[in-house]
Amino acid sequence: MSPLKTLFLNPPSYEGFDGGAGSRYQARREIRSFWYPTWLAQPAAMVPGSRLIDAPARGLSFDDVVALADGFELAVLHTSTPSFPSDARVADALRRANPKLRIGFVGAHVAVSPEASLRSSEAIEFVAREEFDYTIQEIAEGRPLADVDGISYREGDRIVHNPPRAILEDMDSLPFVMDVYRRDLVIEDYFIGYLLHPYVSLYTGRGCRSRCTFCLWPQTVGGHRYRTRSAERVAEEIALGRSLFPQVKEFFFDDDTFTDDLPRAEKFARLLSRLGVTWSCNAKPNVPYESLKVLKDHGLRLLLVGYETGSQQILNNIRKGTRIDVARRFTEDCHRLGVTIHGTFILGLPGETRETIENTIAFAREINPHTIQVSLAAPYPGTELFRQAREKGWLSNGEGALVGEQGIQISALSYPDLSAEEISAALERFYRRFYFRPGKLAEMTAEMLTSREMMGRRLREGVEFFHFLRERRATAR
């Protein structure tokens, strides 16, 4: 029997929202950013004749997507906590347009709330609770839902929960996503402010050894063991990517913490060096100088580093497993070696006070990563932070909404001595005090003078950034 004609869909949502099918930051961002829908591309590569549509990146509307319903037998939608109500409405519309269409949802939100998700819309036939690559392959092959591990599904008025799916150990068994990118995506659609453009991103492994209480993916889908593809297998895919996309300037490895396995990372770098590619990855601020030098000498350009805070007590509270003094030394080493850093920080984590906010801003200015992203602490369902917040009454208004009506992140947490409004207001102050200082302005100006392309890009991002700040103030009022 031929497989069901399957649509893998990152649904349209808020304008500029990139939180459904690949992004950790499930909200509208300060500047236009779109991550690759790798979580959908992976099973799409396993279902012959399938199609992947990334509506936000392509600028497709609700009506554009619904018009496609007639051509498919199965639709798999990637959802997130902020976008779920909108995604459910898309499912309802798809079902109305094609009553025979079978619809399933995947993603962290439905993994932790399968029954509530199914009961929210009669159009949703099943949800995947764990890694869903082989789950979707089996459903697309026509296997009865009762025989598919790792799903919850609707059977009349009853919700059935099948046994969990065993965690995927043989990561090399997964097919390449590059062919799906070439077939279904326009790579120029994907744009991240700190990465060269155009770029391509993919995963070389899943899971994270760290136990950060706020981090969504390891606590819901990926787990806390770092399961990896072989360096040789990934290098083979990168070589394919180079041939398919000769215009690509950078490859980004989106593993939760690529530097969790340093011997593998160093081996990996040496293999990539033979291909002559520029690459970047996620890291914790604790990579030793010797390893940084190996990575830099073999093509590493940038590290996306989760500093989170300048308070050691908050780092301890969230079980980050890093130290401020080590982070300082790591950053100095990166500066010395010429490794660019995009630093990420979070305001409103447990233990936050007015003083720790100021300390974090001062810390960021002191270590001076090239660029930063400042987020508000987001208690996603399924995380330890969410359990703590609900238990201790930290959820704002008792609900803990993560984004406002326009998809802009709002503070979901408040504390007895620090309100949600104060936490939100600190975000703009953080950005202004980091970027609007003579040294940083001179640094950014020098970067713009390197090329007309960079000049145009940074000016566009500046306009988007100020527009974003205006929208935040309007949302706050």
Secondary structure, DSSP 8 states (H G I E B T S, - for coil): -----EEEEE---STTB--SSS-SS-SB-SS------HHHHHHHTTSTT-EEEEHHHHT--HHHHHTTGGG-SEEEEE--TTTHHHHHHHHHHHHHH-TT-EEEEESHHHHH-HHHHHHH-TT--EEE-S--HHHHHHHHTT--GGG-TTEEEEETTEEEE---------GGGS--SHHHHHHH--GGG---TTS-SSEEEE-SEE--S---TT-HHIIIII-SS-EE--HHHHHHHHHHHHHH-TT--EEEE--TTGGGSHHHHHHHHHHHHHHT--EEEEE-TT--HHHHHHHHHTTEEEEEEEEE-S-HHHHHHTT----HHHHHHHHHHHHHHT-EEEEEEEES-TT--HHHHHHHHHHHHHH--SEEEEEE----TTSHHHHHHHHHT-BGGGT---B-TTSBB---B-BTTB-HHHHHHHHHHHHHHHHSSHHHHHHHHHHHTT-HHHHHHHHHHHHHHHHHHHHHHHHH-
